[in-house]
Amino acid sequence: MGTAIIDVMNIDIVYIVIVLGVILLSMTLHEAMHAYVGYWLGDNTAKLMGRLSLNPIRHIDPFLTIILPISLALTGLPIFGGAKPVPFNPHNVRFGEWGAALIAIAGPLTNLVIAFLAYGVWVLTGSVSGGIGNEIIVALVTVNLGFFIFNLIPIPPLDGSRVLYALAPDFFRRGMEFVERYGIVVLFIIILVAGPAIGTLMGAAINFFISAFDNIFH
């Protein structure tokens, strides 16, 4: 009995280490792409603040990057989360609000590309089940799809809010600016209150994209 308990604990630890590694890699690339696109569009705010970097420490938000996704992993729910928003000065960005939207969408699209490539590797290597390699690929697909979908929710400070801001009429933008002042608090409350419902919707969305990937590769 004691041996069985130790084995389960070891499995959980390995799984958590894999998920944590995938989270750090994925969110670092996500935030770095925000910064690189902002810099490419003429704004050096992120660079001056040290966010034009592949160092995960520069981007970690303790709750969104570590506590939330690891808690979801431990409870078996779809994994999603975020990181510290990358700053930019909209007055320096080319193409105005559309440039800001490009900066915002760059992060989630990076996660989508990572998930797609990881799924492609899984298919091309024979879709072999079992082993740490398979667990890493599964985590790369599911975690990145979770980050992609979650960050497109149009609630500040998530990326979807900036995309919606570019498309919305002026009166709606003023309302979003007001919400943005308290966006992180609102987001935490929503996660705490509606966590299970969000998890169910996220699971359905993740399965949709996995089915789409499967259709593409087959």
N, C-alpha and C positions, 0 to 999 in steps of 0.2 A: 504493500500500500504506500509506504514512504517513497519507494522508487518511482511509482506512478505519478505521485504528486510532483516530484522533482522534474520528471520528464515533461509534464504539462507546463510547469513554470519555465523550463528551458525553451519550449516551443513558443510560449508567449513572449519571452524576452527576445528571441530571434526575430519574431514577427514585428515587434515594436521597433527594434533596431532597424529593420528593413524599411518600415513605414517612415520612421524618423529621417533616415537617410534620403529617401525619395522626396519627402516633404522639403527638406533643406535644399536639395538640388533643384527641385521644381520651382519653389518659390524664389530662389535666388535668380534663376533664369527669367522667371516672370517679371520680377522687379527690375532686373538689369535691362530687360528689353524696354520697359517703360522709360528708363533713364536714357538708353541709347537712342530711342526714337525721338525723345524730347530734344536731345543734343543734336540729332540729325536735322530736326526742324528749327534749329536756331536758338534753343534755350539752354544755357549752361548751369541752371539752378541746381539740378541733380548732381552734376559734376562737382560744383563748389561745395555741396553738402556731403560729398563722399558716397553718393548712391550710384555713381557710374562704376560699379564694382561687381565682381563675382564672389566677393567675400560674404557668406551668408549672415555673418554677425551684423553687417551694415543694414540688413533688411528685416531681421526678425522682430515680430511683435509677440511678446510672451504668450498672450492669450490666443490670438488668431493663428499663429504659426505652430505653436507647441501644444498648449493645453487643450484647445478645442479639437484639433484633428486626432491627437493621441487618445483623448477621451472617447471620441467616436469610434476609433479603431478597437478600443478595449470593449466597447459595448456591441460591436458588430454592425454598427450603422455605417452608411456611406460616408466617406471621409471628405470633408471640405474645410476650407479655412482661408487665411489671407496673410498679409504682412503689413509692415508700416507703409502707408501711401508714399509714393515717390513724389516729391514736390516739383512743381514747375510754375513758371510765370507765364500766364496766358498771353500777356502783352508782348512777349518775346517770340512766341510760337508762330511760325508761318501758317497761313490758311485759317487763322482765327479759331473759331469753335470746332471746325472740322479737323484742324491740326491737333487740338486738345483731345478730340475723339479718337484720332489715330494713336495718340500716346496711350490712351486708356485701353483701347482694344488690343494693343500689342501684347500686353501681359497674358490675358486669357487665350489669345490665339497661339501664343507660345506653348501653353499647356496643352491645347488641342493638338498641336503638331507633335509634341512629345508623346502623347497618348497614341496617336496614329502610327508613329514610327515604331513605338514599343510593340503595338499590336502586330505590325508588319513583321517585326523580328520574330515574334511568337509564332506566327503562321509559317514563315519561311524556314524556321528551325524545326518544323514538324509538330508544333503544338504539344510538345512532350509535357506530360503532367508530372508533378512531383519535383522535389529538389529546390534548393535555394534560388537557383537561376530562374525557375518558373515563378517563384514567389516574388522575386524582384520585378519581373516583367508584369505580372498581374498588378502589383502595387503601382508601377509606373503608369499603367493604363487607367486604373480606377481612381487613384489619387489625382492625377492630372485632369481627368474628366470632371472630377468633383470640384477642383479649383476653377476649371474653365466655366462650369455651369454656375457655381456659387457667385463668382466674381462678376457675372453678367447681370445679377439681380440689380435693378435700378434704385438702390438705396445708398446714399452717401455713407461711407467713403468708397463703396465698391465701384468697380470700373464701369458697370452698366449705367450708373447714374451720370457719368460724364458723357457716355454715348447718347443717352436720352437727352441730356442737356443740349447737345448740338442740334437735335432734331425738334426740340420742344419750342412752342411759341414763347414770347417774352414773359407773359404773365405766369406761365408755368415755371420758367427759369427762376423768377423771383421767389416763388414758393420753395423751389429746390435749394436755393441759396440759404433760406431760413432753416430748412431741415438739415443742411450740411453742417451748421454750427453744432448740432447735437447728434450728428449722424452715427458716430461710433457708439454712443449711449443707446440710441434707438436700435441699432443693429444688435447689440448685446441683449437687449430686452426681447427682441424678436426671437433670437436664438434660444434664450432661456424659456420663453413661453411656448414657442411653436417648434421646438427642436425636433420632436418625433414626426410632425407633419412635414417639416422641411426635409427630414431624412427620407421619408417615403417618396416625396416628389423627386428628390435628388436621385434616389435609386432607380426610379422609372426613367429619368432623363439619361442616366449613365447607361442603362440597358439599351435605350434607343440608339445611342451613339455606338455602342459595341456592336449592335446588330447592323448598323450602317457600315462600320468598318469591315464586318464579316462579309457583307455583300460586295464591298469593293475588292477585297482580297480573294474572294471566291467567285 
